[in-house]
Amino acid sequence: MLIVVHASWGGLEAYEFKDAAEEARFKALIVELRCLVCQNQSLLDSDAELADDLRRETYNLMKSGRDDAQIIQFLVDRYGDFVRYRPPLNAATALIWFGPLAVFLLGGFWVYRTVRRQQPAPSMSEDQEKRAARLLDEDAG
Amino acid sequence: MKRWLPLGIFAVLAVLLGIGLGLDPRKVPSPLIGKPMPAFELSRLDNPESTVSDADLRGTVSILNVWGTWCAECRVEHDALLRLARTGEARIVGLNWKDDRDKARQWLRDLGNPYAVTAVDADGRVAIDWGVYGAPETFIMDAEGIVRYKHIGALTDELVSREILPLIKRLKSGA
């Protein structure tokens, strides 16, 4: 497997941008994209050679006038949804999106049931209640 | 009944985590499966003057193997690849990825050449079209040039006899 770690990549200095907005756009794009070699790093963070190639590809696509959606689609067509840090909602990813909510609701339901099942405090008869009030009064007095 | 619930939850978790341990997070499914192979045209390793293209992979069941001399796993799979080539079941085309031409030629001289032809992808541009992210990678295409299979990591004799040769036979019989 290819795991090439070399001196930290030169950063964005290697790329030329016409203005700060374009640079920000490029940064936002490569933060969204996963380096498939390191997997837990975005294209912005990664030093891997493949990340370098994919950054250059992203840059060239941007410079050729493609919009963000087209650029991301270009990479998804080749590397699959995994290349995106925010996976799209579809049948395969539904569990990722709704799993936590389902677990939360299940837990909530369980707590609700447990609480409801607990026996209510035994109710007191009228005499008992008066006696209790008297005792409390004495205590306060 | 109720007292067994925690044990049940534990058992389910244990099974799920156990399956998770067995999965390789590097094995990312390829979106190319079932799609026409990406077009390319690159210079030949043995002759920079002439080119190799996706046309060289059409018309028969073919294999594209991505390799480089810098890739240790490629050396691991090389003998299995040579044996696969010797069966003559499929045309194997090499994609020499981000490598040095002289080193690559030396490699094939030293270790033997399983490839009908090798394309040189020096800047890795074609590899991106194929969704390559870690050599070695192996693609199998049917006669129409549809990608049918991808393996990431070294080929082994076991994998070749269990998956690859049966798949090639199926593709040849048009199933």
Interface residues (C-beta under 8 A of the other chain):
Chain A: M1 L2 L36 V37 Q39 E49 L50 D53 L54 E57 V76 D77 R78 Y79 G80 D81 F82
Chain B: P25 R26 V28 P29 S30 P31 L32 P38 C71 E73 K98 D123 G124 R125 A127 I128 D129 W130 G131 Y133 G134 A135 G153
